[in-house]
Amino acid sequence: MKIAFDVDVIRDLGITRMVHQVAEWGYKYIEQSPHPQINPFYKHPKASREIMREYKNALNATGVEISSFITVYRWSGPDELRRQAAVKNWKRMIEISVEMGVQVINTELSAIRMSRKSAKRCFTAPWRSCCRLSNVKGSASKSRRIRGISAKRATKQRIS
């Protein structure tokens, strides 16, 4: 079992300081929530090679590991353009995960409040999105990884 610290509450710290703080608190694992320098909420991941290098160096210096990434994209909403953008973001996040050696990505079925008619259209959106993600470059176990996508936080949405 891995007990990880969700760094969402200290996301304003720089990468290096964030990792060192987690180590100081005695955690061995980080659950990497959306972070402004890595994978901001609802936006394209920003993790550059420099950021990933900084993160890896901090992890190596402290012995801390990333247990999982958490992504939050609108990949299950009624807007097809947003869904397509979310799939693009997912693809990049999978590439980042492969580069960082992280085997688990958690998510939620994030969307917006919607009508019943829109909700019915959205029912298949996440599965269409997963089909698009099954061929991401660089993932040796991509089909297993996509089947393993979990709904970390089930977002309760009011359907009027």
N, C-alpha and C positions, 0 to 999 in steps of 0.2 A: 504494500500500500504506500502511496506517495501522499504526504500531507504538504500541500503547496500554499504559499501566500499569494493571494490575489492582489497585485500591486496597483489596482485601480485607486486606492486611497492615497498612494504616494506617487502618482503619475506625473506630478509637477516637478519632481526631482529629475535631474538629468539621468541618463542611462546608468552611468558608472555609479553615481551616488545611490540610485535606487537599488542596484544589485548589492552594493556594500551594506546598505541599511537592512535588507532582507537577511544577509549573512549575519550581521550583528544581532539580529533578533533570534538567531538560531535555526532558521529555516534552511533546508537543503534544496527546496524546489520553489520555483516561481510559476504561478499561473498568470501569463501575460495577457491582461485585459487590453482593450483598445487604448493605445498610447499615442499622443500627438506626433512623436518622432517615428513611430513604427507602423501602426495600423489605426488611424483615427476613426472614430465613430462615423459610419455611413460614407466614408470617403476612400479614395484609392490609397493603398498602403504607401507609406513614404520611406520605408526602410532602405536607405542607400547602402552601398558597400561599406562606406565609412561608419555608418551607424551600426551595421551588423558586426563589423570588426571591433568597434568599441564595446558592444554588448558581449561578444565572445571573449575579449580580453578581460572584462570585468568578471565574467563567469569563471574563466580559468583562474583568475587571481583569488577568487573566494571559494571555489569548489561548489558553488550553487549551480543548479541546472534548471532549464525551462521544462516544466512538465507538460505544458500545453499553451496554445494561443487561444484567445477568445476573439471571434470576429462578430461584428454587428453590421449587417448590410440589409437593405430592403429587398431581399430576394424572394419574398413570398407575398408581395403586395400586388395590387391590381394594375399598376402602371408598368407596361412592358418595357419601356425604355429604362426605368429604374432597375427592373429585374436584370436586364442585359448589362447595365453598368455594374450591378452587384456581382454578376458572374465574372466580369472582367476583374473586379477587385478580388474575388475569391481566387481566381487563377494566380494572381500575383502573390496573394497570401500563402498559397500552397507552395509556390516557388521559394518564398522566404522561409517557410517552415523546413523545406528540404535543405536549403542552404544552412540553416541554423541547427539542423539535426533534431528537430522537434517532430515527434510522431503523432501528436494528437492536436486537433483543432476543434474547439467547441464553438457552438453558435446558438442563436435563437431564431425562431421563425418570425423575424421582425417585419412589421408592416405598419400601416396606419389604420385608424378607425375607418370602417367602411360599411356600405350597405350590404344586405343579404345577397343581392345580385353580384356585387363585386366579390364578396366572400366566396361564392361558388366558383367564380372564375379563378380565384387565387388558390383553390384547393390543390391543383396540380402544379402550381408555379415552382415550389421547392424541388419537385422531382424532375421537372424540365431543367431546372438549374443544375441539378446533380448530374444529369446526362451530359451537359456541356462541360462539366468539370472532370469527367472521367478520363480525359486524354491530356491532362496537364503535363507539360514537358518536365522531366527531371524527377518525377516521382516513381520510384521502382515498384512500390506497392499501391499505386494509385487507386485501383478498383477496390481494394480492401479498405483503404483510407476513406474513400468516398462513402462506402457502405457504413463505415464507422462514424460518420458525422452524427453527432448527438445534439439534441435540443437541450442545451444546458439550462436555459431558463425559459420555461414555457411562458411566453408573453400572453397575458390575458387581454383579449381585445373585445370591446363591446361591439356587437353586430346589431345595428338597428333595423 
